[in-house]
Amino acid sequence: MDGVFITLEGLEGAGKSTQAKILADNLTEAGYPVTLVREPGGTAVGEAIRGILADPQYDDMSPLTEVFLFAASRTQLVEQVIRPKLGEGTIVICDRYFDATLAYQGYGRGVHPTQIREIGDICSWGVRPDVTFLLDIEPARGLNRVRTRSVETLTKLDRFETLDLGFFEKVREGYLEIAQEEPFRFRVVDATGEKDPLAQRIFELSMDVVKKKLPDPGRLSLGRRGLE
Ligand code: T5A
């Protein structure tokens, strides 16, 4: 049985992690099996790679090196978690996926999109999201949320969070273009409002996709019980 693959994209501070967690809770409460992962990371190898990518001491990292490191983390995550879980009929929610590489390393850093797509195809094993939420927010507003959190939690900003506004404006433009190219997969949502109404909207839009692919959880559990 095939599961449902949901990804969340957007700039720093857009609220992806917050919304991914709420969506996972809501879908679990609705009775579906759910796995929540993030990129880069989501596996032991991926989290180690995340440490290198986030470390401000590597401010001379070449854009193509970034592409390969994100790709390495993704390969591990797809092989170890995403593909097996989808194979079991689980809903997999991933906080960022291959669109982030196109937006950040492509539009932001200037790596050629053909190179990114070729590497992306290899590292994702052809596993594509069923639906992708682009949480759209003005860069300054998103970064403001992240900087406020950094002060409140006494955590340092990572290598990306210290980049200038111009970089994030290019990334945002890139995301919006990518979304326009694939209107059937993308749902662009305004991320500037309150958390709860946004969470409700994302849940409803997710359910439209989930209901088309998975049996309703009532029947799912009856079927399972029947097999015991
Ligand atoms: N990257 C990643 C690439 O360059 N290429 C790639 O291929 C990939 C996969 C990852 C970095 O790597 C880059 C992109 C990133 O720069 P990360 O730490 O995972 O680093 O970065 P983000 O995914 O951007 O995580 P953030 O935490 O910065 O942003 P989120 O997840 O969008 O925001 P969230 O939910 O953590 O919320 C941030 C703050 O805002 C508040 C939250 O409480 C929190 O304090 N908040 C709201 N406040 C007001 N209203 C709302 N609606 C709010 N929603 C959340």
Residues whose N, C-alpha, C, O or C-beta is under 5 A from the ligand:
A	BS01	T5A	G10 L11 E12 G13 A14 G15 K16 S17 T18 Q19 E39 P40 F70 R96 Y97 A100 T101 Y104 R145 V146 R149 F160 A191 G193 E194 K195
